[in-house]
Amino acid sequence: MQTDMAQGEDGGRRVDWPLIRWYGASATLLVPQAAGPVAFSLLALALTGDESGGAALILAMTLAQVAGAVPFTRLGARFRAAPYMRALIGLRTLALLVLCLGAALGWPLWALAVCAALSGSVSGAAYGMLRALLNQLTPEDRYPRALGIAATLNEVSFVASPVLAAGLGGVSPLLAVLALSLLGGLPALLVPDVAPVPWAEPAADRRGILSPPVLLWLACAAAGGAAVATLEIGAVALALRFGHAPTMAILITVPLCVASVCGGLWVSWRNRMAGRAAVVAQLAVMALGCLLAATGLSLGLTVAGAVMVGAVLPPLGTTYMLLMDRLVPAHRRAEAFSVLRTANLLGVILASGVLAVVSLGAALVAVTLAMAAVTLAVALSPRAMGQGLG
């Protein structure tokens, strides 16, 4: 792949190790979030006899990530990106290891939740810093391919991490949490060193990041996050709706993840930013996928809807990141990527809250309407992708 190779002095190809290390850091950065629901639920079940305590730990981690994304990213403006990111990942790993120690010593659940919150508080900033580093590792014309490869690896990580957590949790829940702690710490070792970046705000460029176009794309990211979360969280209920055992939730989640991997591969192969018409079409496909799942007419249509949602998830996510590069000042990009990740998480939190108080069918209708709304907004906003562009 072109992103993994660079031109050598002799005209041949050489491996681009910094970029490959960046891919590895990107793939492992989200392991705690991917494996956490299973690992923490097993841990809570072992400690308290009630697996719902695992949801409390994940909620603490997620809310802290939302709260800490912007402050920790702005704090990092004083430092070089790579060393600062290593410090953030080190703090997260330390907090998770203390959580393991506390669980072994029988600490109460609230104390473990504090550790989970500390670990999550720096994750959003680390994500923004890591994405900002890509600008220094690959030419701009290869961003889509690099982001597509990263999206594919992230989907593989999100599929494999819960399976690993479940397997290790069967031996010992503490072992599962320890594994996600150590794997989540790998980015600190993998993130490549790059030349210092002038993070200070240029005197001639005092633009903020929350312009109307950026707010629109953040809304799209939040709506998409809510759509995917509703399908994944509601997978068990969907399986039961069609007369299957709860374990058959994989009939929804696996096709969604496989389609998402394929979407990431397509972005990598195409290596080109989508135009506004294509983005509107992709948003419409996601809305239609949610609608098919909401109708509840058959399992086949529901799976088809999940496949449609998964297939456009990486192309849309790649577009959102490329638009942050285009719409936000260079010295604010890390913060913008953190906010983008936060918007996605807010969608997940919103979906979880809606599912807690209304039926799955009503939640699917709600996310369908949200996706339809953002699709219409993008279709009616000719300047959404930048002045004179899209």
Buried (B, 14 or more C-beta within 10 A) or exposed (E): EBBBBBEEEEEEEEEBEBBBBBBBBBBBBBBBBBBBBBBBBBBBBBBEEEBEBBBBBBBBBBBBBBBBBBBBBBBBBEBBBBBBBBBBBEBBBBBBBBBBEBBEEEBEBEBBBBBBBBBBBBBBBBBBBBBBBBBBBBEEEBBBBBBBBBBBBBBBBBBBBBEBBBEBBEEEBBBBBBBBBBBBBBBBEBBBEBEEBEBEEEEEEEEEBEEEBBEBBBBBBBBBBBBBBBBBBBBBBBBBBBEBEEEBBEBBBBBBBBBBBBBBBBBBEBBEBBEBEBBBBBBBBBBBBBBBBBBBEEBEBBBBBBBBBBBBBBBBBBBBBBBBBBBBBBBBBBBBBBBBBBBBBBBBBBBBEBBEEEEBBEBBBBBBBBBBBBBBBBBEBEEBBEEEBB
